[in-house]
Amino acid sequence: MQGWQAPYLGLRELPREISAFELQAFFSFSPSEQELIERRRGDQHKLGLALHIGFLRMSGWPLNSVRAVPVALLRHLGQLLDIETPDLASLRALYTRGRTLFDHQRQACEVLGFAWMSEHQRRALVRELRDEVAHTAY
């Protein structure tokens, strides 16, 4: 990971403002990601999946926020995907079915290679963090 990406790690919702550089870095897609997005039926589902892939790449977290999507991001994705986008949208407005939201989150994780930690990995991480805290606490 590069240093400029660090401020976005752990972000739980889209920032209100997104620069052109951030749009290019996080919300531009590889051929395999583009193909996955194109397979979705309807512009709304293509837009939703693209938002999830970009946000997961940006923050490392699935997108759950119901806050409005920045207009610049909507326009960028509309041009990139060659689809009609609304002038104002939120996740709540994009998804009438909760199941579709979860499906898009899962697909974004799969295409980017994200996986949940196993119990063994979680224990090893906690052990490492505990050791690090013990060495830096005094």
C-alpha positions as CSV (number, residue, x, y, z in Angstrom):
1,M,0.0,0.0,0.0
2,Q,1.2,3.5,-0.8
3,G,1.2,6.2,1.8
4,W,-1.5,8.4,0.1
5,Q,-4.0,5.5,0.5
6,A,-3.7,5.2,4.3
7,P,-6.3,8.0,5.2
8,Y,-9.0,6.0,3.5
9,L,-8.4,2.7,5.4
10,G,-11.4,1.8,7.6
11,L,-13.6,4.5,6.2
12,R,-17.2,3.4,6.6
13,E,-18.9,5.8,4.2
14,L,-18.2,7.7,1.1
15,P,-16.5,11.1,1.7
16,R,-18.5,14.1,0.7
17,E,-15.9,15.3,-1.8
18,I,-13.8,13.1,-4.1
19,S,-11.0,14.5,-6.2
20,A,-10.3,13.5,-9.8
21,F,-7.2,11.7,-8.7
22,E,-9.2,9.6,-6.2
23,L,-11.8,8.8,-8.8
24,Q,-9.1,7.5,-11.1
25,A,-7.3,5.6,-8.4
26,F,-10.2,3.9,-6.7
27,F,-13.2,4.0,-9.2
28,S,-11.5,2.9,-12.4
29,F,-11.7,-0.8,-13.2
30,S,-9.6,-3.6,-14.6
31,P,-10.9,-5.6,-17.5
32,S,-12.1,-8.4,-15.2
33,E,-13.9,-6.0,-12.9
34,Q,-15.4,-4.2,-15.9
35,E,-16.7,-7.5,-17.3
36,L,-18.3,-8.4,-13.9
37,I,-20.0,-5.0,-13.8
38,E,-21.2,-5.3,-17.4
39,R,-22.9,-8.6,-16.6
40,R,-25.3,-7.0,-14.2
41,R,-28.8,-6.3,-15.6
42,G,-29.8,-2.6,-15.6
43,D,-27.9,0.6,-15.1
44,Q,-28.8,0.8,-11.5
45,H,-27.2,-2.6,-10.7
46,K,-24.1,-1.8,-12.7
47,L,-23.8,1.5,-10.8
48,G,-24.3,-0.2,-7.5
49,L,-21.7,-2.9,-8.1
50,A,-19.2,-0.3,-9.4
51,L,-19.7,1.7,-6.2
52,H,-19.0,-1.3,-4.1
53,I,-15.9,-2.3,-5.9
54,G,-14.4,1.2,-5.8
55,F,-15.3,1.8,-2.1
56,L,-13.9,-1.6,-1.1
57,R,-10.7,-0.8,-2.9
58,M,-10.6,2.7,-1.2
59,S,-11.3,1.7,2.3
60,G,-11.0,-2.1,2.8
61,W,-14.7,-2.1,4.0
62,P,-17.9,-3.0,2.3
63,L,-20.1,0.0,1.6
64,N,-23.1,0.2,3.9
65,S,-23.8,3.9,4.2
66,V,-27.1,5.4,3.2
67,R,-25.6,8.9,2.7
68,A,-25.9,10.4,-0.7
69,V,-23.3,9.4,-3.3
70,P,-21.1,12.4,-4.4
71,V,-22.3,13.9,-7.7
72,A,-18.8,13.8,-9.2
73,L,-18.6,10.0,-8.5
74,L,-22.0,9.4,-10.1
75,R,-20.9,11.3,-13.2
76,H,-17.5,9.5,-13.3
77,L,-19.1,6.1,-13.1
78,G,-21.8,7.1,-15.7
79,Q,-19.1,8.1,-18.2
80,L,-16.9,5.1,-17.4
81,L,-19.7,2.5,-17.7
82,D,-21.6,4.4,-20.4
83,I,-24.8,4.3,-18.4
84,E,-27.4,6.9,-17.3
85,T,-26.9,7.9,-13.6
86,P,-29.2,9.9,-11.4
87,D,-28.3,13.4,-10.2
88,L,-28.8,12.3,-6.6
89,A,-28.5,8.7,-5.2
90,S,-27.9,6.9,-2.0
91,L,-27.5,3.1,-1.4
92,R,-31.0,3.0,0.0
93,A,-32.3,4.5,-3.3
94,L,-30.3,2.1,-5.4
95,Y,-31.4,-1.0,-3.7
96,T,-35.0,-2.0,-3.3
97,R,-33.9,-5.5,-2.2
98,G,-31.4,-5.9,0.6
99,R,-30.3,-9.2,-0.9
100,T,-29.0,-7.4,-4.0
101,L,-26.9,-5.1,-1.7
102,F,-25.3,-8.1,0.0
103,D,-24.8,-9.8,-3.3
104,H,-22.9,-6.8,-4.6
105,Q,-20.8,-6.6,-1.5
106,R,-19.9,-10.2,-1.8
107,Q,-19.0,-9.9,-5.5
108,A,-16.8,-6.8,-4.8
109,C,-14.9,-8.8,-2.2
110,E,-14.4,-11.7,-4.5
111,V,-13.2,-9.7,-7.5
112,L,-10.7,-7.8,-5.4
113,G,-9.5,-10.9,-3.6
114,F,-10.8,-10.0,-0.1
115,A,-11.7,-12.8,2.2
116,W,-12.8,-13.1,5.8
117,M,-10.2,-14.1,8.3
118,S,-10.3,-17.6,9.6
119,E,-10.4,-18.2,13.4
120,H,-6.7,-19.2,13.3
121,Q,-5.7,-16.0,11.4
122,R,-7.8,-13.9,13.9
123,R,-6.1,-15.5,16.9
124,A,-2.6,-14.9,15.3
125,L,-3.4,-11.3,14.6
126,V,-4.7,-10.7,18.2
127,R,-1.6,-12.4,19.6
128,E,0.7,-10.1,17.4
129,L,-1.3,-7.0,18.4
130,R,-1.1,-8.0,22.1
131,D,2.7,-8.4,21.9
132,E,3.0,-5.1,20.1
133,V,1.0,-3.2,22.7
134,A,2.9,-4.9,25.5
135,H,6.3,-3.7,24.1
136,T,5.1,-0.1,23.4
137,A,3.1,0.5,26.5
138,Y,6.1,1.2,28.8
